[in-house]
Amino acid sequence: MNVRLTGVLVAIFAVLVVVAVVSGRGSGAAASATPTPNLGVFTFKPADVKELTISYEGKGVTVSQPSPGTWKLVSPPAAYSDSTHIAGVVATLANLQKIRDVPIGTNSLSVFGFDKPYLTATADLSNGQQETLIVGGKNPEGSGYYAQVKGKSGLFIVSLIDVGSLAQLVVQPPIATPTAVPTPLATPASVPTVAPAATATP
Amino acid sequence: MRGDDLLRRLAPYAGILGGLLLFAAAGVALVVGTASPALVWLLIAAGLLLLFFVVTDPQVVVNALKLRGVRYGSNAGLMTVVFIGIFIVINFLAVKHNVQWDFTQSGRYTLSSATVKLVKGLKQPVHIIAFYAKGPGGQSSGESAAKLLLQRYTALSHEISVTFVDPDVNPALARQYHVTVSPTIVVTSNGHEDAVQLAAEQDISSAIENVIEGKTPVVYFLTGNGEPSLQPASGPSFSSLVSFLKKNNLQAKPLSLLTVSAIPSDAAAVVEAAPTTPYSPKEKEILLSYLEHGGHVLYFAEPFGKVDMNWLLKPFGLSVSEGLVADLSPSGSLPNQPQAIVIQAYDRGSVVKHQLPPGVYLDATSINVPAKPPAGVTVEPIAQTSQQSFLVTNPKATAINPATDKRGPFAIAVSAEKPVASATAKPAATPTPSPAGPGSSPSTGAVSRLVVFGSTLFATDQVLTANPSIGEGNSEAAAAALQWLTESPNHIVIPTKTPADRSMVLVGWQSNALVFVNTLFVPAIVLFAGVVVWLRRR
């Protein structure tokens, strides 16, 4: 039984542990494992949204859900609304994913384009709460937009496609073209014939 | 007393059960991987049972520990645990601290002597800003490798400083340096700056050399033969491209070959685009002499061009086709515009070193690339059409005729390079002492470079300003070509570090010997050693 060898190994192990602890302390937060980021922006579901207002380039669109699954264009008013299209946009907002979080640091929010927001989307929820997405400028690479949730300090980047889909609701309000219901043509029982008038002879 | 007896009788069972529960807890921990409630309860139960076993009958435990086998076993177990622990801690330290030793024969991870000389000779501060955008997990592709590379530069000279910036976090700084792609490495010194997109020694060392020389490369756009104007005009003009080049640290100047006897010596590259009137013999001679003596030329061709410029391309084995390329592939052209070729992905090579945005080539012709280029010439296609493309050779045709029109793919942008022949590496016979072309005193290793685009319209204001997204893609392609062309002929040249081929090909008997050693000899040695130890201990 070689107790001395065991002792030497224990001593080496102890020294290495001390070195690891000391060097790990210097690395600080950077050394800690990066937590898996939560990339979802909102926690509400599309069905929770009662009303949605999107403002973009000085124009706005408001849609509401009068009955579950049915969406209606409130402003600008329209006789027929494309409920499927609106539901798709609401789902885009509810399921919005961040591309990444961005630490603000000492920067002013105007650096990220929030002095003149590109777009805002406000969702009134059935529980009485309100969630607002504020979209700022494009990131330098042009791969996404900076965005924030009103009342929260976090800044993040969302995809061009998602923001484009929200803006499209304003650019082209979801007005549906009513589909004409074909009605059978009434077949006249008898075609009236017009008898030529008797030509007056001079 | 009877109660104590009962407890003592139960104690071994409690010990066994406690051990089994401890074993089960280890299994749960391995499978689940987190501290689940089941694991906690298993550990508590195991702990209580083992404690009951020890407290109820401590003498059994003491006796067991005194056994020789247990003492040997516990020492061996402790040694094993400590040995594994040492490996774990060493691995942990290795992950936390990046240290590199270059044991490669070619020195792949060591800066070349040319870079060492350049950096050690710096007499002014050089600041390197590496823009690396991070992904969702906070990691950035290639940033660690760039850090290691740039650390080698900073270790050589205190004049070099390096900052890593996330452009998404600091957009103001990114915009200040016109950063639109990640990664971008900006090298600045004394108000001069140069940007590269590749964290490679050749690119960074060249950028350092550029900024310390403090020169803005001049690109001459030829005029006088009906070429597009550099100013905004009603006809084809290059004003947007000129602005884009300025942002990329390239200066554009007009030049008429009728007014000079040679290309000016400060020319980093010369651009010729779709001339409409023929060259005079003198103009031809000036341009050819420039190119042959290590000049760099960018030529924008057009379908059914009014002037045959193939004499310029001939030394590289290239020629421009007589025809218009039309692509019927849905992704290869704009909808309902088969003559508006879309290049979704460029061919990576000397010119396109990183991914460029898609480009739209309106009214393009094809460039004929030889299967076997002339001796010493290197030809690389930059952009190619799809297999569903056709070359319409009849200028009056209004539709593609698959029966007669040649089928693609076609190269619509090509780069070519050739070393300056020693016979031409002599002062050009220029009648006037100044200015002289770069060929007048070519350095050793000087190369002539040519880039040909099959479309002129693609780089004009008419296309670049019509659609910003198309404009960005087209401008970047043209700028990439000019960046390659304007690399100084005297630039620092880092030799290619090709890894040595270490593969071993075994002949029949060697392969058999390897199998014999691995499957029979080594196990036999172990078995023999075991038998010897057993006999000696006995």
Interface residues (C-beta under 8 A of the other chain):
Chain A: M1 N2 V3 L5 T6 L9 V10 I12 F13 L16 V17 V19 A20 S23 G24 S27 A31 T34 T36 P37 L39 K98 I99 R100 D101 V102 P103 G105 N107 V111 F112 G137 N139 P140 E141 G142 I157
Chain B: R71 Y72 N75 L78 M79 V82 F83 G85 I86 V89 I90 F92 L93 K96 H97 A133 K134 G135 P136 G137 G138 Q139 P167 D168 V169 N170 P171 A172 A174 R175 V179 T180 V181 S182
